[in-house]
Amino acid sequence: MRVDRTPIVILIADDDEEDRMLTREALEERRLDNELRFVRDGEELMDYLKRRGKFAEPWTSPRPGLILLDLNMPKKNGHECLAEIKADAEFRDIPVFVLTTSRAEEDVHQTYELGGSSFISKPVTFHDFLELVTTVTGYKIEVVADKTQA
């Protein structure tokens, strides 16, 4: 058996342009080799995963190894997306980290009940966001290292 160390695709579902830019900058600051993909709302997220519309071609929607999911998105919120992802046998093994401004206990419980891997409140400062990226990518590296091929 050999360990597959190919960097995973990180799919970020967030409607806030500043948060998407901050995520990209933090990941670049950490010099990660991961390919980043962004979607702006819950419907786009599900279209990406199911390769519909503008994501129909495989090169426009490579399978993510990790999804960073905002809860408060238009068209379909994060909890609705999480429920749909975890109900689908094709996608349920993808780790989904909820990354949100919410600190509501109900959102935390619902995230874990729906099968979310982690609930993370978005940091306010760039420095704190860098620390968060270090934590998330540490998890991501474990995910990559644990995948084996015969």
C-alpha positions in Angstrom: 0.0 0.0 0.0 1.1 3.5 -0.7 0.0 6.8 0.8 -1.5 9.3 -1.6 0.0 12.7 -0.9 -1.7 14.6 -3.7 -3.0 17.9 -2.3 -6.7 17.9 -2.0 -9.1 20.5 -3.5 -10.6 22.8 -0.9 -14.1 24.0 -1.8 -15.2 27.2 0.0 -18.8 28.0 0.0 -19.2 31.6 1.2 -21.3 34.5 -0.1 -19.1 37.2 1.4 -16.4 38.4 -1.0 -14.1 39.7 1.8 -14.3 36.3 3.6 -13.4 34.5 0.3 -10.5 36.9 -0.2 -9.3 36.5 3.4 -9.4 32.7 3.1 -7.4 32.8 -0.1 -4.8 35.1 1.4 -4.5 33.1 4.6 -4.0 29.9 2.6 -1.4 31.6 0.3 0.4 33.0 3.4 0.7 29.4 4.7 2.1 28.4 1.2 -0.2 25.5 0.7 -0.3 23.7 -2.6 -4.1 23.0 -2.4 -6.3 24.1 -5.3 -9.0 26.4 -4.0 -12.5 26.5 -5.5 -15.2 29.0 -4.5 -19.0 29.0 -4.7 -21.2 31.9 -3.7 -24.3 30.3 -2.4 -25.9 26.9 -1.4 -27.4 26.2 -4.8 -24.0 26.8 -6.5 -22.4 24.4 -3.9 -24.8 21.6 -4.8 -24.5 22.3 -8.6 -20.7 22.1 -8.2 -20.9 18.8 -6.3 -23.5 17.3 -8.7 -21.8 18.8 -11.8 -24.8 20.7 -13.0 -25.0 23.9 -15.1 -21.7 25.8 -15.3 -20.0 23.0 -13.3 -21.0 20.2 -15.7 -17.6 19.5 -17.0 -15.3 17.5 -14.6 -12.4 20.1 -14.9 -14.7 22.8 -13.7 -15.6 20.9 -10.5 -12.9 18.5 -9.3 -14.0 16.5 -6.3 -13.2 18.4 -3.1 -11.3 16.7 -0.3 -12.6 19.4 2.2 -15.5 21.8 2.2 -15.5 25.0 4.2 -19.1 25.9 4.5 -20.7 29.2 5.6 -24.1 28.8 7.3 -25.7 32.1 6.2 -25.8 31.9 2.5 -28.5 32.9 0.0 -30.7 30.5 -2.0 -29.9 27.5 0.3 -28.3 27.9 3.7 -25.4 25.9 5.0 -27.5 23.5 7.1 -29.6 22.6 4.1 -26.5 22.0 2.1 -24.9 19.9 4.9 -28.0 17.8 5.2 -28.0 17.2 1.4 -24.3 16.4 1.3 -24.4 13.9 4.2 -27.6 12.2 2.8 -25.8 11.5 -0.5 -23.6 8.4 -0.5 -21.4 9.9 -3.1 -20.5 12.9 -1.0 -21.0 12.0 2.7 -17.3 11.0 3.2 -16.1 14.6 2.3 -15.3 16.4 5.6 -17.4 19.6 5.9 -16.1 22.3 8.3 -18.8 24.9 9.0 -17.0 28.2 9.1 -19.5 30.9 10.2 -20.0 34.2 12.1 -22.7 32.4 14.1 -22.0 31.5 17.7 -25.5 30.2 18.4 -25.6 27.0 20.3 -28.5 25.7 18.2 -26.3 26.1 15.0 -23.5 24.2 16.7 -25.8 21.3 17.7 -27.5 21.2 14.3 -24.1 21.1 12.5 -23.0 18.1 14.4 -26.4 16.4 14.2 -26.3 16.7 10.4 -22.8 15.2 10.2 -20.5 18.2 10.1 -16.9 17.5 10.9 -16.3 20.8 12.8 -18.0 24.0 13.7 -15.7 27.0 13.7 -16.6 30.7 14.3 -14.9 33.0 11.9 -12.1 34.9 13.5 -12.1 38.7 13.4 -8.5 39.4 12.8 -6.2 38.2 10.0 -3.7 36.8 12.5 -6.5 34.8 14.1 -7.6 33.7 10.7 -4.0 32.5 9.9 -4.1 30.4 13.1 -7.4 28.9 12.0 -5.9 28.0 8.6 -3.1 26.3 10.4 -5.5 24.2 12.4 -7.7 23.4 9.4 -4.8 22.5 7.2 -3.4 20.3 9.9 -6.6 18.3 9.8 -6.5 18.4 6.0 -3.0 16.9 6.0 -4.2 14.1 8.2 -7.0 13.4 5.8 -4.6 13.2 2.9 -2.1 11.0 4.8 -4.9 8.6 5.9 -6.0 7.8 2.3 -4.3 4.7 1.0 -4.3 2.9 -2.3 -3.8 -0.8 -2.9 
